[in-house]
Amino acid sequence: MLEGVARPSLLRRLSCAPGMPAPVRRLAERIEGSHLATRLAEGAFWSFAGSALSRAFALAASVVTARFLGKAQYGELGVLLSTLLTFQAFASLGLGMTATKYVSELRTKDPERAGRILGMSAVLSAATGVLAAALLWAFAPWLASSTIGAPHLTEPLRIAGLGLVFTTMGGAQTGALAGFEAFRTQTQLNVWLGLLGVPIAVVGVWRWGLQGAVWATVVTAALQWALTHVAVRVHARRDRVPVSPRGWWREQRILWTFSLPALAQGVMVGPVSWAAAAILVNQPGGYPEMGAFSAANQWYAAVLFLPNALCGPVLPVLSERVGRGDGPGVRAVLRAAVAMNAAAVIPIVAAGCLASPWLVRIYGPQFADAWPTFAVVLITAGIVAITNPVGYVLAASERLWLGFLMNSGWAAAFLVATVLLVGWGSLGLATGRLLAYALHFGWTLWFAMRFVRAGAARGT
């Protein structure tokens, strides 16, 4: 049984709550009357709750870390984490998105095949995680000295590489939980990770400085993998999906038809962001500027948490609708997701831009002059939030090579703009990314309009 459908009492309690305004009551009753709307609403609620708690904990940890480390060392931490994400982008092989799509599509109509795909994700994510960690360990001296201009970061890079094993396996497991629509479980996991992870981060950076902060990310990644691993097994048993690595090679076609293009589509962001950061830190005074950009990026992620959380159930629901050939359902979900994200993010971005001169001060007096960077980063987050649902359509309809071409254009624009604007420091890096996403928004909107019109013309 679907987690979202199994708990309609959430909407029923809302519609029956004393003192609830009549429009809200009618909206809740209307949603509860639709199977598709109930799945989206229930999933969005739990996904939002989990993401809100996760981002609140992450913001608290980032502020404490920045105040302990200072602007320059916080910039070094930002580059280390960007390097880690770059290796993880390749190591992931698109397995998280693969698990989400195929588990949601197959767990009821072909549970044995869904179990094989889960087994394949577990085997491959472990293997690629270990390989990526070994490569980062071997190339850390060259990366530290020749690309980011900081030979003293060799040891922290190697420590960070240990976390690649857990982040890669954890990413595949998190994708599987989304495929099971286990958003309530993810919320509970985020609470535990926050309660455990924030003290670990604070103690690490307070006691051991930069290396302590890096070790904290490794320990937190290990905890996340352990918790998600158990949760996936629980939901697989509940849905009678037999998870086993036996026969996983029978599903290897998915690697070439879905996982590889998913990797190609998603691999752009991490490496290109790392390359842009490397361009910045190799400038005079680059690491303090990177510290300002890293602090602003915490708010970039904080702004995106709400639309990403609201859209948490969108990919599994879209995948299930695409599997049924329900064209009207796909387009209805797409329109609802775009409208929902726009309504959620525009007021937050406007308020954040106005408050940016005060937001920067919580990181310490060294960050006070970085408020324009904060404002530009917040605007960028708004554009990304409105664009993201179209990416889910590309994944659900297996048009990921088209997504790869779109992201390639974004990558080229970002790098060119960074080279031209790097003299502005963190503001130049933020502005370059904003311009790239503005272009990306244009051609993504074009695709969405063609998709909707083509479906309307076919009458599907």
ZIBELNOR-V251084 format. One record per helix or strand of 2 or more residues. SS is the DSSP state (A for helix, B for strand). FROM is the first residue (numbers start at 1). TO is the last residue. If there is no record, write none. Layout:
BEGIN
SS & FROM & TO
SS & FROM & TO
END
This chain:
BEGIN
A & 3 & 6
A & 9 & 16
A & 22 & 32
A & 35 & 91
A & 95 & 106
A & 111 & 147
A & 151 & 179
A & 183 & 238
A & 248 & 281
A & 286 & 310
A & 314 & 324
A & 327 & 363
A & 365 & 396
A & 400 & 424
A & 426 & 458
END
